[in-house]
């Protein structure tokens, strides 16, 4: 709340903490609504803690968005928020849920970041950028996704990650949706270098802060996108053995403050 400059939120976003797609694609909705992303599991105790946070930090006329279906965030939790405006954004798959989230955020005249829906690392780095994240399966765009892309005016398309995660055929498919027909790839030879490439591309020397998240698993970084956006800072992937690339970037960029998740 301190970093976002509010006492209470108009909107709080709740997503599953035991999987990554919904929380990460919710980062753009969080930006548009100036909202935090709060993670919940399916335990009674976990749901109670999140409810307590909502009651304390949401305005009386505020809205709670639940990301994902009842298989990831229970109806028991939704029903426990009696008297609060609650809206669930969900679909039959992570890709359908992704589109539901982007529709609610109102994507128009915007760049989009295209990430694989089958791993978390690249979308974790992308969650700090403040642009819509569009998840794609390894097999390429499905028909529902193609129809949605026709309805929004896309400026520039950026593929996040190498050809092993977002294929050249997917790149070719997105050319027809890009404003000038040119699709850029932002990637490195591994997840660490891809996170540095994302930082270099979208933050350059504008930020003196960085958010550091664990590279080999997703829970700690899932809520990091809204924090990074509030700091106007990149999110860099690191671990105890893989931090040199982030260190070199931070030194060259003049970063003098770090937040470790």
C-alpha atoms as an extended CHARMM CRD file, in Angstrom:
* protein
*
       261  EXT
         1         1  UNK       CA              0.0000000000        0.0000000000        0.0000000000  PROA      1               0.0000000000
         2         2  UNK       CA              2.8120000000        2.3880000000        0.8430000000  PROA      2               0.0000000000
         3         3  UNK       CA              4.4810000000        1.8920000000       -2.5410000000  PROA      3               0.0000000000
         4         4  UNK       CA              1.1770000000        2.2920000000       -4.4030000000  PROA      4               0.0000000000
         5         5  UNK       CA              0.3050000000        5.4430000000       -2.4580000000  PROA      5               0.0000000000
         6         6  UNK       CA             -3.0480000000        4.3240000000       -1.0470000000  PROA      6               0.0000000000
         7         7  UNK       CA             -4.6100000000        3.6790000000        2.3500000000  PROA      7               0.0000000000
         8         8  UNK       CA             -7.2020000000        1.2570000000        1.0210000000  PROA      8               0.0000000000
         9         9  UNK       CA             -7.6130000000       -0.2730000000       -2.4110000000  PROA      9               0.0000000000
        10        10  UNK       CA            -10.4820000000        0.1500000000       -4.8450000000  PROA      10              0.0000000000
        11        11  UNK       CA             -9.5770000000       -3.2830000000       -6.1820000000  PROA      11              0.0000000000
        12        12  UNK       CA             -7.8480000000       -6.3850000000       -4.8340000000  PROA      12              0.0000000000
        13        13  UNK       CA             -6.9430000000       -9.2860000000       -7.1060000000  PROA      13              0.0000000000
        14        14  UNK       CA             -6.8680000000      -12.8270000000       -5.7440000000  PROA      14              0.0000000000
        15        15  UNK       CA             -5.1270000000      -15.6460000000       -7.5950000000  PROA      15              0.0000000000
        16        16  UNK       CA             -4.0030000000      -19.1960000000       -6.9440000000  PROA      16              0.0000000000
        17        17  UNK       CA             -0.5770000000      -19.4420000000       -5.3310000000  PROA      17              0.0000000000
        18        18  UNK       CA              0.0350000000      -23.0780000000       -6.2710000000  PROA      18              0.0000000000
        19        19  UNK       CA              0.2160000000      -22.4180000000      -10.0110000000  PROA      19              0.0000000000
        20        20  UNK       CA              1.5040000000      -19.4890000000      -12.0190000000  PROA      20              0.0000000000
        21        21  UNK       CA             -0.5010000000      -18.5600000000      -15.1740000000  PROA      21              0.0000000000
        22        22  UNK       CA             -3.4020000000      -16.6070000000      -13.6900000000  PROA      22              0.0000000000
        23        23  UNK       CA             -1.3720000000      -14.5020000000      -11.2760000000  PROA      23              0.0000000000
        24        24  UNK       CA              1.2210000000      -13.5920000000      -13.8910000000  PROA      24              0.0000000000
        25        25  UNK       CA             -1.2510000000      -12.6590000000      -16.6000000000  PROA      25              0.0000000000
        26        26  UNK       CA             -3.1430000000      -10.6940000000      -13.9500000000  PROA      26              0.0000000000
        27        27  UNK       CA             -0.2310000000       -8.2690000000      -13.6410000000  PROA      27              0.0000000000
        28        28  UNK       CA             -1.6360000000       -5.9790000000      -16.3580000000  PROA      28              0.0000000000
        29        29  UNK       CA             -5.0600000000       -5.9380000000      -14.6850000000  PROA      29              0.0000000000
        30        30  UNK       CA             -3.2470000000       -5.0550000000      -11.4520000000  PROA      30              0.0000000000
        31        31  UNK       CA             -1.6150000000       -2.1060000000      -13.2020000000  PROA      31              0.0000000000
        32        32  UNK       CA             -4.8720000000       -0.8510000000      -14.7060000000  PROA      32              0.0000000000
        33        33  UNK       CA             -6.6840000000       -1.1240000000      -11.3730000000  PROA      33              0.0000000000
        34        34  UNK       CA             -3.7500000000       -0.0210000000       -9.1570000000  PROA      34              0.0000000000
        35        35  UNK       CA             -4.2820000000       -3.2490000000       -7.2540000000  PROA      35              0.0000000000
        36        36  UNK       CA             -2.1950000000       -5.8560000000       -5.4360000000  PROA      36              0.0000000000
        37        37  UNK       CA             -2.2500000000       -9.5400000000       -6.3210000000  PROA      37              0.0000000000
        38        38  UNK       CA             -2.9100000000      -11.6540000000       -3.2290000000  PROA      38              0.0000000000
        39        39  UNK       CA             -2.2470000000      -15.3770000000       -3.3960000000  PROA      39              0.0000000000
        40        40  UNK       CA             -4.5700000000      -17.9510000000       -1.9070000000  PROA      40              0.0000000000
        41        41  UNK       CA             -4.5540000000      -21.7480000000       -1.5930000000  PROA      41              0.0000000000
        42        42  UNK       CA             -7.4930000000      -24.0770000000       -1.0900000000  PROA      42              0.0000000000
        43        43  UNK       CA             -7.0830000000      -24.4710000000        2.6580000000  PROA      43              0.0000000000
        44        44  UNK       CA             -9.6200000000      -22.9780000000        5.0640000000  PROA      44              0.0000000000
        45        45  UNK       CA             -6.8370000000      -21.2630000000        7.0060000000  PROA      45              0.0000000000
        46        46  UNK       CA             -5.3200000000      -19.7620000000        3.8450000000  PROA      46              0.0000000000
        47        47  UNK       CA             -8.6740000000      -18.4830000000        2.6410000000  PROA      47              0.0000000000
        48        48  UNK       CA             -9.3520000000      -16.9630000000        6.0530000000  PROA      48              0.0000000000
        49        49  UNK       CA             -6.0630000000      -15.0290000000        6.0060000000  PROA      49              0.0000000000
        50        50  UNK       CA             -6.8090000000      -13.6080000000        2.5550000000  PROA      50              0.0000000000
        51        51  UNK       CA            -10.3480000000      -12.6650000000        3.5920000000  PROA      51              0.0000000000
        52        52  UNK       CA             -8.9690000000      -10.8280000000        6.6210000000  PROA      52              0.0000000000
        53        53  UNK       CA             -6.5710000000       -8.9160000000        4.3640000000  PROA      53              0.0000000000
        54        54  UNK       CA             -9.4300000000       -7.9570000000        2.0470000000  PROA      54              0.0000000000
        55        55  UNK       CA            -11.6730000000       -6.7650000000        4.8870000000  PROA      55              0.0000000000
        56        56  UNK       CA             -8.8660000000       -4.6010000000        6.2300000000  PROA      56              0.0000000000
        57        57  UNK       CA             -7.5320000000       -3.1860000000        2.9680000000  PROA      57              0.0000000000
        58        58  UNK       CA            -10.4620000000       -2.9420000000        0.5230000000  PROA      58              0.0000000000
        59        59  UNK       CA            -12.7140000000        0.1240000000        0.3680000000  PROA      59              0.0000000000
        60        60  UNK       CA            -16.3330000000       -0.5340000000        1.3290000000  PROA      60              0.0000000000
        61        61  UNK       CA            -17.4460000000       -0.1410000000       -2.2950000000  PROA      61              0.0000000000
        62        62  UNK       CA            -14.4020000000       -1.8940000000       -3.7410000000  PROA      62              0.0000000000
        63        63  UNK       CA            -14.1640000000       -4.9360000000       -5.9930000000  PROA      63              0.0000000000
        64        64  UNK       CA            -12.3900000000       -8.2670000000       -5.5900000000  PROA      64              0.0000000000
        65        65  UNK       CA            -11.3380000000      -10.0380000000       -8.7590000000  PROA      65              0.0000000000
        66        66  UNK       CA            -10.8000000000      -13.7920000000       -8.5120000000  PROA      66              0.0000000000
        67        67  UNK       CA             -8.5520000000      -15.1350000000      -11.2580000000  PROA      67              0.0000000000
        68        68  UNK       CA             -9.2220000000      -18.6930000000      -12.4000000000  PROA      68              0.0000000000
        69        69  UNK       CA            -11.9660000000      -21.2430000000      -11.9760000000  PROA      69              0.0000000000
        70        70  UNK       CA            -13.2380000000      -23.1190000000       -8.9420000000  PROA      70              0.0000000000
        71        71  UNK       CA            -10.5110000000      -25.7180000000       -9.3890000000  PROA      71              0.0000000000
        72        72  UNK       CA             -7.8770000000      -23.1840000000       -8.3080000000  PROA      72              0.0000000000
        73        73  UNK       CA             -9.8020000000      -20.6530000000       -6.1680000000  PROA      73              0.0000000000
        74        74  UNK       CA            -12.7920000000      -22.2480000000       -4.4640000000  PROA      74              0.0000000000
        75        75  UNK       CA            -16.4090000000      -21.1190000000       -4.4790000000  PROA      75              0.0000000000
        76        76  UNK       CA            -16.2290000000      -21.4980000000       -0.6900000000  PROA      76              0.0000000000
        77        77  UNK       CA            -13.7840000000      -18.5820000000       -0.6440000000  PROA      77              0.0000000000
        78        78  UNK       CA            -15.8780000000      -16.5430000000       -3.1000000000  PROA      78              0.0000000000
        79        79  UNK       CA            -19.0350000000      -17.1240000000       -1.0580000000  PROA      79              0.0000000000
        80        80  UNK       CA            -17.2560000000      -16.1340000000        2.1540000000  PROA      80              0.0000000000
        81        81  UNK       CA            -16.9250000000      -12.5660000000        0.8290000000  PROA      81              0.0000000000
        82        82  UNK       CA            -20.5750000000      -11.7480000000        1.4240000000  PROA      82              0.0000000000
        83        83  UNK       CA            -21.4170000000       -8.0860000000        1.0220000000  PROA      83              0.0000000000
        84        84  UNK       CA            -18.3660000000       -7.4830000000       -1.1870000000  PROA      84              0.0000000000
        85        85  UNK       CA            -18.5140000000       -7.0660000000       -4.9640000000  PROA      85              0.0000000000
        86        86  UNK       CA            -16.7000000000      -10.1170000000       -6.3730000000  PROA      86              0.0000000000
        87        87  UNK       CA            -16.0230000000      -10.9280000000      -10.0180000000  PROA      87              0.0000000000
        88        88  UNK       CA            -14.4560000000      -14.1940000000      -11.1560000000  PROA      88              0.0000000000
        89        89  UNK       CA            -12.4360000000      -14.1320000000      -14.3830000000  PROA      89              0.0000000000
        90        90  UNK       CA            -12.0660000000      -17.6690000000      -15.6490000000  PROA      90              0.0000000000
        91        91  UNK       CA            -12.1280000000      -19.9470000000      -18.6640000000  PROA      91              0.0000000000
        92        92  UNK       CA            -11.8180000000      -23.6090000000      -19.5370000000  PROA      92              0.0000000000
        93        93  UNK       CA             -8.0160000000      -23.3670000000      -19.7770000000  PROA      93              0.0000000000
        94        94  UNK       CA             -5.2250000000      -21.0280000000      -18.7470000000  PROA      94              0.0000000000
        95        95  UNK       CA             -5.3910000000      -19.5240000000      -22.2260000000  PROA      95              0.0000000000
        96        96  UNK       CA             -9.1130000000      -18.8040000000      -21.9620000000  PROA      96              0.0000000000
        97        97  UNK       CA             -8.6070000000      -17.3300000000      -18.4900000000  PROA      97              0.0000000000
        98        98  UNK       CA             -5.8010000000      -15.1960000000      -19.9120000000  PROA      98              0.0000000000
        99        99  UNK       CA             -8.2140000000      -13.7390000000      -22.4770000000  PROA      99              0.0000000000
       100       100  UNK       CA            -10.9020000000      -13.1330000000      -19.8150000000  PROA      100             0.0000000000
       101       101  UNK       CA             -8.3680000000      -11.1730000000      -17.7650000000  PROA      101             0.0000000000
       102       102  UNK       CA             -7.2070000000       -9.1110000000      -20.7340000000  PROA      102             0.0000000000
       103       103  UNK       CA            -10.8060000000       -8.3490000000      -21.7350000000  PROA      103             0.0000000000
       104       104  UNK       CA            -11.5370000000       -7.0750000000      -18.2320000000  PROA      104             0.0000000000
       105       105  UNK       CA             -8.3710000000       -4.9570000000      -18.2910000000  PROA      105             0.0000000000
       106       106  UNK       CA             -9.5230000000       -3.4070000000      -21.5630000000  PROA      106             0.0000000000
       107       107  UNK       CA             -6.5490000000       -3.9920000000      -23.8470000000  PROA      107             0.0000000000
       108       108  UNK       CA             -6.5920000000       -1.5170000000      -26.7310000000  PROA      108             0.0000000000
       109       109  UNK       CA             -3.9400000000        0.4180000000      -28.6450000000  PROA      109             0.0000000000
       110       110  UNK       CA             -1.2620000000       -1.3770000000      -26.6650000000  PROA      110             0.0000000000
       111       111  UNK       CA              1.8810000000       -3.4240000000      -27.0990000000  PROA      111             0.0000000000
       112       112  UNK       CA              1.5870000000       -7.0550000000      -26.0150000000  PROA      112             0.0000000000
       113       113  UNK       CA              4.1420000000       -9.4430000000      -24.5380000000  PROA      113             0.0000000000
       114       114  UNK       CA              3.8020000000      -12.9960000000      -25.8300000000  PROA      114             0.0000000000
       115       115  UNK       CA              5.0010000000      -15.6860000000      -23.4040000000  PROA      115             0.0000000000
       116       116  UNK       CA              4.7690000000      -19.4360000000      -23.2540000000  PROA      116             0.0000000000
       117       117  UNK       CA              1.9290000000      -20.7690000000      -21.1210000000  PROA      117             0.0000000000
       118       118  UNK       CA              3.9070000000      -23.9120000000      -20.3240000000  PROA      118             0.0000000000
       119       119  UNK       CA              6.5780000000      -22.4310000000      -18.0500000000  PROA      119             0.0000000000
       120       120  UNK       CA              6.6950000000      -19.5160000000      -15.6410000000  PROA      120             0.0000000000
       121       121  UNK       CA             10.1280000000      -17.9300000000      -15.9970000000  PROA      121             0.0000000000
       122       122  UNK       CA              9.6320000000      -15.5790000000      -18.9340000000  PROA      122             0.0000000000
       123       123  UNK       CA              6.1670000000      -14.3850000000      -17.9110000000  PROA      123             0.0000000000
       124       124  UNK       CA              7.5530000000      -13.7930000000      -14.4110000000  PROA      124             0.0000000000
       125       125  UNK       CA             10.1330000000      -11.4040000000      -15.8720000000  PROA      125             0.0000000000
       126       126  UNK       CA              7.4570000000       -9.8580000000      -18.1100000000  PROA      126             0.0000000000
       127       127  UNK       CA              5.0530000000       -9.2380000000      -15.2000000000  PROA      127             0.0000000000
       128       128  UNK       CA              7.0440000000       -6.1580000000      -14.1560000000  PROA      128             0.0000000000
       129       129  UNK       CA              6.8300000000       -4.4380000000      -17.5420000000  PROA      129             0.0000000000
       130       130  UNK       CA              3.2540000000       -3.1940000000      -17.2510000000  PROA      130             0.0000000000
       131       131  UNK       CA              2.1050000000       -4.4120000000      -20.6570000000  PROA      131             0.0000000000
       132       132  UNK       CA             -0.4880000000       -7.1170000000      -21.3960000000  PROA      132             0.0000000000
       133       133  UNK       CA              0.8900000000      -10.6650000000      -21.2130000000  PROA      133             0.0000000000
       134       134  UNK       CA             -0.5390000000      -13.0380000000      -23.8150000000  PROA      134             0.0000000000
       135       135  UNK       CA              0.0850000000      -16.7360000000      -23.1680000000  PROA      135             0.0000000000
       136       136  UNK       CA              0.5340000000      -19.1390000000      -26.0650000000  PROA      136             0.0000000000
       137       137  UNK       CA              0.6910000000      -22.9400000000      -26.1390000000  PROA      137             0.0000000000
       138       138  UNK       CA              3.6820000000      -24.6170000000      -27.7450000000  PROA      138             0.0000000000
       139       139  UNK       CA              1.4150000000      -25.7930000000      -30.5790000000  PROA      139             0.0000000000
       140       140  UNK       CA              0.6850000000      -22.1590000000      -31.4950000000  PROA      140             0.0000000000
       141       141  UNK       CA             -2.3840000000      -19.9190000000      -31.4440000000  PROA      141             0.0000000000
       142       142  UNK       CA             -5.7850000000      -21.5540000000      -31.1200000000  PROA      142             0.0000000000
       143       143  UNK       CA             -8.9210000000      -20.2580000000      -32.8050000000  PROA      143             0.0000000000
       144       144  UNK       CA            -10.2890000000      -18.5030000000      -29.6980000000  PROA      144             0.0000000000
       145       145  UNK       CA             -7.0240000000      -16.6090000000      -29.3550000000  PROA      145             0.0000000000
       146       146  UNK       CA             -7.0090000000      -15.6370000000      -33.0240000000  PROA      146             0.0000000000
       147       147  UNK       CA            -10.5450000000      -14.2860000000      -32.7760000000  PROA      147             0.0000000000
       148       148  UNK       CA             -9.6770000000      -12.2340000000      -29.6890000000  PROA      148             0.0000000000
       149       149  UNK       CA             -6.5690000000      -10.7580000000      -31.3140000000  PROA      149             0.0000000000
       150       150  UNK       CA             -8.7210000000       -9.4980000000      -34.1880000000  PROA      150             0.0000000000
       151       151  UNK       CA            -10.7680000000       -7.4160000000      -31.7450000000  PROA      151             0.0000000000
       152       152  UNK       CA             -7.9290000000       -5.3510000000      -30.2610000000  PROA      152             0.0000000000
       153       153  UNK       CA             -5.6600000000       -2.8070000000      -31.8850000000  PROA      153             0.0000000000
       154       154  UNK       CA             -2.1240000000       -4.0330000000      -31.2010000000  PROA      154             0.0000000000
       155       155  UNK       CA              0.8130000000       -1.7090000000      -31.6240000000  PROA      155             0.0000000000
       156       156  UNK       CA              3.9580000000       -3.8010000000      -31.1880000000  PROA      156             0.0000000000
       157       157  UNK       CA              4.2730000000       -7.5010000000      -30.4210000000  PROA      157             0.0000000000
       158       158  UNK       CA              7.2130000000       -8.7230000000      -28.3460000000  PROA      158             0.0000000000
       159       159  UNK       CA              7.9610000000      -12.4130000000      -27.9900000000  PROA      159             0.0000000000
       160       160  UNK       CA              9.5320000000      -13.0980000000      -24.5970000000  PROA      160             0.0000000000
       161       161  UNK       CA             11.9320000000      -16.0350000000      -24.7030000000  PROA      161             0.0000000000
       162       162  UNK       CA             13.7290000000      -18.0800000000      -27.3430000000  PROA      162             0.0000000000
       163       163  UNK       CA             12.4000000000      -20.2970000000      -30.1050000000  PROA      163             0.0000000000
       164       164  UNK       CA             12.3010000000      -23.2620000000      -27.7320000000  PROA      164             0.0000000000
       165       165  UNK       CA              9.3990000000      -21.6720000000      -25.8460000000  PROA      165             0.0000000000
       166       166  UNK       CA              7.7930000000      -19.3350000000      -28.4150000000  PROA      166             0.0000000000
       167       167  UNK       CA              8.3450000000      -20.7960000000      -31.8740000000  PROA      167             0.0000000000
       168       168  UNK       CA              9.1800000000      -19.1120000000      -35.1420000000  PROA      168             0.0000000000
       169       169  UNK       CA              5.8080000000      -20.2490000000      -36.5020000000  PROA      169             0.0000000000
       170       170  UNK       CA              4.1170000000      -18.3920000000      -33.6350000000  PROA      170             0.0000000000
       171       171  UNK       CA              6.2060000000      -15.3350000000      -34.4800000000  PROA      171             0.0000000000
       172       172  UNK       CA              5.0310000000      -15.5510000000      -38.0750000000  PROA      172             0.0000000000
       173       173  UNK       CA              1.3880000000      -15.8570000000      -36.9650000000  PROA      173             0.0000000000
       174       174  UNK       CA              1.6350000000      -12.6760000000      -34.8920000000  PROA      174             0.0000000000
       175       175  UNK       CA              2.9230000000      -10.5570000000      -37.7740000000  PROA      175             0.0000000000
       176       176  UNK       CA             -0.6100000000      -10.1030000000      -39.0650000000  PROA      176             0.0000000000
       177       177  UNK       CA             -1.6690000000       -8.6010000000      -35.7150000000  PROA      177             0.0000000000
       178       178  UNK       CA              1.3030000000       -6.2540000000      -35.2460000000  PROA      178             0.0000000000
       179       179  UNK       CA              0.6600000000       -2.6610000000      -36.3480000000  PROA      179             0.0000000000
       180       180  UNK       CA              3.6430000000       -2.5770000000      -38.6930000000  PROA      180             0.0000000000
       181       181  UNK       CA              4.0000000000       -6.3150000000      -39.2900000000  PROA      181             0.0000000000
       182       182  UNK       CA              7.2920000000       -6.5450000000      -37.3750000000  PROA      182             0.0000000000
       183       183  UNK       CA              7.4850000000       -8.8410000000      -34.3570000000  PROA      183             0.0000000000
       184       184  UNK       CA             10.4550000000       -8.4470000000      -31.9980000000  PROA      184             0.0000000000
       185       185  UNK       CA             11.9120000000      -11.2510000000      -29.9030000000  PROA      185             0.0000000000
       186       186  UNK       CA             13.3630000000      -10.4020000000      -26.4840000000  PROA      186             0.0000000000
       187       187  UNK       CA             15.3960000000      -13.3300000000      -25.2320000000  PROA      187             0.0000000000
       188       188  UNK       CA             18.6160000000      -14.7110000000      -23.8650000000  PROA      188             0.0000000000
       189       189  UNK       CA             20.1910000000      -18.1530000000      -23.8940000000  PROA      189             0.0000000000
       190       190  UNK       CA             18.5500000000      -19.0210000000      -20.5470000000  PROA      190             0.0000000000
       191       191  UNK       CA             15.9450000000      -17.6450000000      -18.1220000000  PROA      191             0.0000000000
       192       192  UNK       CA             18.4970000000      -15.4940000000      -16.3190000000  PROA      192             0.0000000000
       193       193  UNK       CA             19.6550000000      -13.7830000000      -19.5030000000  PROA      193             0.0000000000
       194       194  UNK       CA             16.1010000000      -13.4530000000      -20.7780000000  PROA      194             0.0000000000
       195       195  UNK       CA             15.1730000000      -11.5590000000      -17.6080000000  PROA      195             0.0000000000
       196       196  UNK       CA             18.1640000000       -9.2790000000      -18.2090000000  PROA      196             0.0000000000
       197       197  UNK       CA             17.1150000000       -8.8350000000      -21.8510000000  PROA      197             0.0000000000
       198       198  UNK       CA             13.6090000000       -7.8370000000      -20.7210000000  PROA      198             0.0000000000
       199       199  UNK       CA             15.1110000000       -5.3340000000      -18.2710000000  PROA      199             0.0000000000
       200       200  UNK       CA             17.3910000000       -3.8810000000      -20.9440000000  PROA      200             0.0000000000
       201       201  UNK       CA             14.5810000000       -3.6050000000      -23.4830000000  PROA      201             0.0000000000
       202       202  UNK       CA             11.8690000000       -2.0780000000      -21.3470000000  PROA      202             0.0000000000
       203       203  UNK       CA             13.6650000000       -0.2920000000      -18.5080000000  PROA      203             0.0000000000
       204       204  UNK       CA             16.9930000000        0.8260000000      -19.9520000000  PROA      204             0.0000000000
       205       205  UNK       CA             18.4810000000        3.3300000000      -17.4650000000  PROA      205             0.0000000000
       206       206  UNK       CA             15.1890000000        4.7090000000      -16.1770000000  PROA      206             0.0000000000
       207       207  UNK       CA             15.1100000000        2.7580000000      -12.9150000000  PROA      207             0.0000000000
       208       208  UNK       CA             17.5640000000        2.7510000000      -10.0580000000  PROA      208             0.0000000000
       209       209  UNK       CA             15.8460000000       -0.1930000000       -8.3720000000  PROA      209             0.0000000000
       210       210  UNK       CA             15.4330000000       -3.8810000000       -9.1760000000  PROA      210             0.0000000000
       211       211  UNK       CA             13.2700000000       -6.6710000000       -7.8000000000  PROA      211             0.0000000000
       212       212  UNK       CA             14.9930000000      -10.0450000000       -7.4350000000  PROA      212             0.0000000000
       213       213  UNK       CA             12.9290000000      -13.2430000000       -7.6400000000  PROA      213             0.0000000000
       214       214  UNK       CA             13.8920000000      -16.9000000000       -7.4120000000  PROA      214             0.0000000000
       215       215  UNK       CA             14.5260000000      -18.2710000000      -10.8870000000  PROA      215             0.0000000000
       216       216  UNK       CA             13.7700000000      -21.9520000000      -10.3220000000  PROA      216             0.0000000000
       217       217  UNK       CA             10.2680000000      -21.7800000000       -8.8430000000  PROA      217             0.0000000000
       218       218  UNK       CA              7.4240000000      -19.2900000000       -9.0560000000  PROA      218             0.0000000000
       219       219  UNK       CA              5.6100000000      -18.6970000000       -5.7040000000  PROA      219             0.0000000000
       220       220  UNK       CA              7.8150000000      -15.9250000000       -4.3180000000  PROA      220             0.0000000000
       221       221  UNK       CA              7.7260000000      -13.9430000000       -7.5430000000  PROA      221             0.0000000000
       222       222  UNK       CA              4.0150000000      -14.2800000000       -8.3430000000  PROA      222             0.0000000000
       223       223  UNK       CA              2.9910000000      -11.1180000000       -6.5000000000  PROA      223             0.0000000000
       224       224  UNK       CA              6.1720000000       -9.3080000000       -7.5140000000  PROA      224             0.0000000000
       225       225  UNK       CA              4.8460000000       -7.7350000000      -10.7120000000  PROA      225             0.0000000000
       226       226  UNK       CA              2.6930000000       -5.0550000000       -9.0170000000  PROA      226             0.0000000000
       227       227  UNK       CA              5.5230000000       -4.2670000000       -6.5940000000  PROA      227             0.0000000000
       228       228  UNK       CA              8.0300000000       -3.9120000000       -9.4380000000  PROA      228             0.0000000000
       229       229  UNK       CA              5.6150000000       -1.7080000000      -11.3890000000  PROA      229             0.0000000000
       230       230  UNK       CA              5.1170000000        0.5420000000       -8.3570000000  PROA      230             0.0000000000
       231       231  UNK       CA              8.9040000000        0.9490000000       -8.1860000000  PROA      231             0.0000000000
       232       232  UNK       CA              9.2060000000        1.2710000000      -11.9900000000  PROA      232             0.0000000000
       233       233  UNK       CA             11.7730000000       -1.4930000000      -11.6470000000  PROA      233             0.0000000000
       234       234  UNK       CA             12.6450000000       -4.6360000000      -13.6070000000  PROA      234             0.0000000000
       235       235  UNK       CA             12.1720000000       -8.0870000000      -12.1250000000  PROA      235             0.0000000000
       236       236  UNK       CA             15.3860000000      -10.1080000000      -12.4230000000  PROA      236             0.0000000000
       237       237  UNK       CA             15.5770000000      -13.8640000000      -11.9980000000  PROA      237             0.0000000000
       238       238  UNK       CA             18.3420000000      -15.1070000000       -9.7220000000  PROA      238             0.0000000000
       239       239  UNK       CA             19.3110000000      -17.9520000000       -7.4170000000  PROA      239             0.0000000000
       240       240  UNK       CA             22.2540000000      -18.6610000000       -5.1670000000  PROA      240             0.0000000000
       241       241  UNK       CA             24.3630000000      -19.8360000000       -8.1030000000  PROA      241             0.0000000000
       242       242  UNK       CA             22.8140000000      -17.8050000000      -10.9120000000  PROA      242             0.0000000000
       243       243  UNK       CA             23.1230000000      -14.1180000000      -10.1750000000  PROA      243             0.0000000000
       244       244  UNK       CA             26.1320000000      -12.8640000000      -12.1340000000  PROA      244             0.0000000000
       245       245  UNK       CA             24.1380000000      -11.7490000000      -15.1880000000  PROA      245             0.0000000000
       246       246  UNK       CA             21.7690000000       -9.7270000000      -12.9940000000  PROA      246             0.0000000000
       247       247  UNK       CA             24.7490000000       -8.2660000000      -11.1310000000  PROA      247             0.0000000000
       248       248  UNK       CA             26.4250000000       -7.1180000000      -14.3680000000  PROA      248             0.0000000000
       249       249  UNK       CA             23.1840000000       -5.5130000000      -15.5670000000  PROA      249             0.0000000000
       250       250  UNK       CA             22.6020000000       -3.7770000000      -12.2330000000  PROA      250             0.0000000000
       251       251  UNK       CA             26.1400000000       -2.3880000000      -12.2340000000  PROA      251             0.0000000000
       252       252  UNK       CA             25.8710000000       -1.0210000000      -15.7830000000  PROA      252             0.0000000000
       253       253  UNK       CA             22.3880000000        0.4100000000      -15.1720000000  PROA      253             0.0000000000
       254       254  UNK       CA             23.4510000000        2.1470000000      -11.9600000000  PROA      254             0.0000000000
       255       255  UNK       CA             20.9070000000        0.3020000000       -9.8390000000  PROA      255             0.0000000000
       256       256  UNK       CA             21.4800000000        1.0500000000       -6.1630000000  PROA      256             0.0000000000
       257       257  UNK       CA             18.4200000000       -0.4950000000       -4.5110000000  PROA      257             0.0000000000
       258       258  UNK       CA             17.2140000000       -4.0700000000       -4.5700000000  PROA      258             0.0000000000
       259       259  UNK       CA             14.0920000000       -5.7780000000       -3.2410000000  PROA      259             0.0000000000
       260       260  UNK       CA             14.5070000000       -9.5080000000       -2.6520000000  PROA      260             0.0000000000
       261       261  UNK       CA             11.4020000000      -11.7020000000       -2.8220000000  PROA      261             0.0000000000
